[in-house]
């Protein structure tokens, strides 16, 4: 007769951490604004409207809005499934948003290793460069606004 497997303390800690959604305020400013943009794009997509005018107003520039939209489209094309987006007003991140925020934060820091670590096992390695380039373009546009 076999005994049921009981998780170790480390496994229980990992499981508890996965059950606790990360907070949006844990992200850096560029990643946080991009998650805000993703939610806005998703909202406009649902109602069939062009998000660019509102993105430009909220992100304070057409260039930043265009780069955010291009990165969002690149993510949608590469992501292995539909991206799970939290409600527009929610302070908690979905797991997809947390991963996206992590790779945008890494790109903002110029951390290619951290960027790849955030995406390893999720997307194919030969597609990472497209997200890296898109994230760097967004970061550059954001920096021009400062």
FENHUSUL-V476630 format. One line per field, one symbol per residue. phi: phi as a letter, one per 30 degrees, with the letter a starting at -180 (. if undefined). A space follows every 10 residues. Layout:
phi->???
This chain:
phi->.cdddcdddd dddddddddc ddcddddddd dddddededd ddddddcicd deededddci lddddddddd dddddddced aeddcddecd dccddddddd edddeddddi cdddedddcd icbdedcddd dedddddded dddddd
